[in-house]
Amino acid sequence: MVPDRTDTLVVGAGQAGIALSEHLSNNHIPHQILEKNRTAEAWRSGRWDSLVANGPAWHDRFPNLEFDDEHPDAFVAKDRVVDYLVEYARRVNAPIHEGIEVLRAERLPGAGCFRVETSDGVLEAKRIVAATGAFQHPVIPPIVSEAAGIDQLHSFDYRNPDQLNAGAVLVVGTGSSGAQIADELNRAGRRVFLSVGPHERPPRRYRGRDFVWWLGVLGLWGSVAQKPGDDHVTISVSGAYGGQTMDFRRLASEGVILLGLTRSCKNGILRFADDLQANIAAGDGTYLALLDMADAYVERTGLGLPEEPEAREVFADPDCLTNPISSIDCAAEGIATIIWATGFRQDFRWIKADAFDACGMPIHQRGVSVEPDIYFLGLPWQSCRGSTFLWGVWHDAKYIADQIAIQRAYAAYDGAAARVAPATAE
């Protein structure tokens, strides 16, 4: 049963909401968490069957709980991540109410609180934290009509190769999801086409260290999105099959057919941008840049890490890269399914406040809204590159909880500013 009122209402019981609960409790801030589904639902039903974490167990976790049943360098399966989050919520006594959806939140004029309508009734909250995460509503571009007769689904709804109709598959998107799904389908014997957009691709390991370690010592996890568009960088990395560098030339050598960015579809003909070579080259550039930074760091600090010249060796350019394909006939190629790994959009329309830009995105500073008593948590690049990772959202949550504690301290002041007489000299 939803409570009648609370100091701080947290909407969402994923990794963001759970982390925030710990820090709110540490600050002695009364709060409740409402979750429309189950705790950690996105990890349960919004991931494919074989998904593993993209970072090793020693790194992709909250600071106060290890994956004690996993090797530190293992990439943890998604179901184990669910168990981990549920266990963490229990340890911090997170006050989670599952199966309750927040429908509307609006400030009550003069009351100093919000009226919150839910699927289980109405409550009042002094402040609201939207911890609904970065993966709310799957986005499928309106490129291929239903009349084309091709089964289309988002990566959010992909589970395994057996789920799909017989025939070839086009995967659109080369972030971690698209690249890993294309790899899995190809290993399962499917004929796979992969539409490659702009991306970054770090080395999985280099000189005996995982790339998450390199990003840490090089200070790159703390990078902030300073230029327009930097907060939408697509990064292709994988922990699957023990963890390996996502190399699109390697995928092509194993049978995947690479294509440029998907542009249009008419009369069963898919057309692609003439950008495949440029996108691959740009991805190579980010890969080599990180190797260069790592080498410079080793030389500067004198670390005894073994050299790895083979990391700079490249697979031969496949024919589909040397002679890019501009269009394909879906029927002739036997394409029966398109999987759109094209990201998500966020939806904060339930918050009735002047806290968003023209595109509906929060106007905030590190999650603190321009509208008093409204906060956001779990946004991509909320404070830095690491914000959507388990450890990153934990630190963002601490900042939000601290800001709430500061505002509560100001609100508790009940005096009046007074002019204090100066001390007199004796």
N, C-alpha and C positions, 0 to 999 in steps of 0.2 A: 504494500500500500504506500502510495506516495505521501511524504510528510507534508504538513500544512505550510510550513515555512522553514527556511534555512538561511544561514548567513551567506554561504557561497554554494551555488548550484553548478555542478560540473556536468556537462552534457557529453556523454561518450565514455565507455569503459574499455577502451583499447589501451595501448601502451602509454598514450599521453595522459589519459584520465587516471590510470593507476599510478603513474609516476607523480602526478600532481597531488593525489591523495596523500602520499607519503609526506610530501613537503608541507601541505596544509596542516596535517596532524602535528608535524614537528613544530609548526608555528602556532599550535593550539587554536586553529581556525575551524569552527564548526562547518561541516559541509555534507552534501549528499551528491551521489553520482547516479544519473539516470542513463540507462542503456536500452535502446529500443529492441535489441536482439539479445545476444549472449555476450558475456565478457570475452574480449579478444575475437569478436565475430569476423573481422576482416581476415584474420589468419586462418579461421576455420573454413569459411565458405567463399572467400574471395581469392583463393590461391589454387594452383593446380596440384595434383596428387603428389608429384615427386619433388615439389619445391623444397629447397633448403635455403638457409640464411645466406646472404651474399657476403657475410664476413665471418671470420672464425669465432668459435665459442668464447675464447679468452677476451674478445673485443666487443662483440655484439651482445651486450647484456647490461643490466643495471649494475651500478657499482657494488651494491650490497648483497648480491646473490649470484653465485657462480653456477654454471651448468656442471655440477659435480659428477654427473654420470657420463660426461662427454669428454673426449680428448680435447685439450685446449685449442688445438689447431683444426678440429673438426668443424664442418659446416652443418649446423643443427637442422633437422627436419622440421617442417612447419608444425606438425602435431606436437612435437616436443616444445616448440616455442609457445604454443597455446598453453600447455601444462605449466610452463615456466611462468607465464603471465598470471594464470589463475592462482598459482602458488604464491606469487609475489603479492597479489591483491589480498590473499588471506593473511600473509605475514604482516602487512601494514594495516590490517583491519579496514580496508577500503569499504565505505558504506555504499555498496553498489545495489541498485534496484534494477533488475533485468526485466525486459519485456515492457518497458514504459517509454513511449516515444514523446519527445517534446515537440509540440505542434506550433506554439507561438509564445513569444516572450516580448512583453512591452512594458515600458516604464509607467508606473502609476504616478501621475502628476501630484507633486506635493507629499507623496507618501514615503519617499526615500527608498523605494524598492521596485522590483519588477513583478508583474503578474504573469505567471507562467502556466499556460494551458498544456496539459499532457493527455495522453490516451487513458490515463487513470485518474484524472481529476485536475484540480487547479491548486497551485501553491504560490507562495510569495518568496522571493529571494532578494537579498540585498545586492548581490552581484552575481554575474553569470560568466562562466568560462566555457567557451565552445571548444571542446577537445574531440571534435568529430574526425580529425585526421585528414590526410591528404588524398585518400582514395574513396571518395564518396559516390560519385556517379560516373560510370564508364562512358567514354566519349567515342562514338563511331562516326567518322566524317560522312556526310551525305554524298558519297561518290558513286556507289554501286546500288542501283535500285533493286527492290525485291523482285521486280519483273525479270531480272537477269537469271533467276532460277538457281542462284548460288547460295548455299547456306553461309550465313554470316554471323559471327559471334565475337564478342570482346574477349581479350585475354582474361578478364575477370571471371568469365564463365567457362573457360577452358579447363578441363580436368586431366585428360589423357588421350593418347592417339586412338584408342578403341572407341571413344565417344563420337568421333567424326565419321561422316559418310565416306565410303570408298572413293578414291580418286586423289588427285594432286591437291596441294594446299598452298595458298598464298598467305604469308605472314607479313603484315604491314607494321613496321616499327622495329628499331634496333636498339632500344633500351635493353635493360637486363631481361625483362619479360619476353619481348619479341625474339631476342637472340637465343635465349634458352629454350623457348618453345620450338623454334625452328630447328635447333640442334636435336632436341628430343624426337621430333617428328621424323627427321632425317635418319636418326639411329633406328627408328622403328620401321624403316623401309618405305616411308612415304616419299613421293616426289615433292620437293619443297622449293618454292620460290620465296625469296626474302627481299622485301622492299626496304632499302637502306636510306635513312635520312641522316641529317647532321648528328654527330655523336662524339663522345669522348670514350676512349677505351684504355684503361690503365692496365699495367701488367698485373697478373694475379699474384705472382711472387717475383722478387728480384734480389739477387745476391743473398739468398737465404732468409729473406723477410717478406711477409705478406704485404700487399700494397696498403692495407689499412695502417700498418706500422709506419710505412714510409710517409703516408699523409700526415700521421701524427708527428713524427720527428721533424718533418719539413714545415709544420705549422699550417698545413693546407686544410685540415678539418675545420679550422676556425675562420676560413675565408668567408667573407660576406659578399652578397650579391650587389656589386657596386654599379654595374652597367645594366641598362635595360635589356632584358632577355636572359641575363646570367642566371636568374632563378629558375629557368626552364631548360637547363642543360641536360641533355640525355646522356646518361652514363651506362655503358655496356660492360657488365662484370658478372661473373658467375662463380658460385660455389659448387655447382653440380659436378658429379663424377670426380669428386675429390678436390675440385677447384682447379681451374685452368684459365689462362688468358683467353678472352673472347676475341678471336682473330677471324675476320670474315673471309680472308683468303683461305684459311684452313677449312672453314665450313664449305667453301666452294670446291676445294680439292676433295672433299668427302661427298660431294654431290649436290649441295645446295646451289641454286641458281640465283645470283645476285641481280637486283634491279634498282633503279633510281627511285626517287620519291614518287609515290602513287599520285597521279594528277586527275585522271578522269576515266570514265567507262561509258562507252556508247556502243549499242548493238553487240554487246558481248566482247568488245575490244577494250582492253585495259591499256592506258597510256601512262608513260613514266617520264619524269623530268630527266634532262640530260645533266645530272649532277652526281651520278654514282662515283665516278673517278675522283671528283672533288671531295665528296663526303668521306670516301675511304682514305684519301690523302690527309684530310684534316684529322681524322681519327688516328692515323699513324703519327701525325705530328704531336698529338697530346701524349701518346704512348712514349715516343722518343724523348719528349721534353721531361717526363717524369724520370726516365732512366738517367738523363743528363743531370737532373737535380740530385738524384740519389748518388751518382758517382761523385759529384762535387761535395756532397755532404760527407761521404766516406773519406775523401781526401782531406777535407778541412778538419774533421774530427779525429782522424787516425784510427777509425774502427777497423778491426781485422776481418772484414767481411770478404768472402771469396769473390774474385772477379767472375763475370758471367757474359763473355763476349757473344755467346750463342743467342742471347736474348735479343740481339740486334739483327739476327738473321731473319729473312722473310721468306714466306712461301712464294712460289712463282705466281705471277698474275694469271688468273683463270681467263678463259676466253670471254666469259660474260663481263669481265672487267676491262679487258683490252678492247672488246667490241661490244659496248653497252647495248642492251636491248631496249628499244624505244616503245614497243607495244607487244602485247601477246593476245592471241585469240583464246579466250577461256575454254571454249568448247574443244578446240583443236588440242589444247594442252591438257585437257581433262581436269581442269580446276573445279573441284566440287565444293571447296570450303575456303572462305577468307577469314583469317583471324586478325582482328584489329588490336594491336598492342599500342594504342594511340592515346593512352593516358586517361585522366579523369578530370572532372570539374567539381568544384566545391559549391555548396548551396547553403547560404546563410539567410535565406528569405524568411525563416522562422523568427529571426531577430528583427523586431520592428524598431530600428534606431538609425540615426544618421551616422552610421559607422562604416560606410562602404563607398567605394568609388563607382564610376559609371558602369563598370563591368561586374559589379557585385562583389568585388574583392575587398577584404578588410583593409581599412586604413589604420595602421598600427605602427608601434615602435617596439620591436622584440616581443610582440604579442599583446602589448598594452594598447588598447583601442583609444582612438581620439574621443570616444564617447565614454564618460566616466562609468566605472563599475562594470565594464565589459572587457573581457580578455579572450585571447585566442591561443590555442596550443596545438602543436602537431602540424603547423603549416610548413611547406617546403621552404627551406632557407629562412626559417623564422628568425634566427639570429645568425646562422652560419651554415656551411655546407653539411654539417653533421646533424642538423635539426630533425630529420626524419628517421634517424637511426635510434635504436633503443637507448644507447648511452647518451646520444645527443638530446633526445626529447627529455631525458631525466634532468639534464642541466638546464634546459629551457624551462622545465616545470619548476625547478627551484627558484629561478628568477621571477616567474609569475607569482608563486606563493609569497616570495619576499616582498614583491610590490603590493600584494594584497595586504600583507601584514603592516606595511608602512602606511597604507591608506587607513587601515583600521586604527592605527595609533594616532593619526591626525584626527580622525573622527571622534576618538575618545577624549580629546582635549575639550574641556568645558569652561575654560577661563576666558578672559578678555585681555587683549593686548594692553599693557599698561606702560606708562612712562616711568621708569625707575629712576629715582633721584640719585645723582652721582654722590659718591662718597666724599665727605668733607675732610679737608686736611686738618690735623690736630695742631 
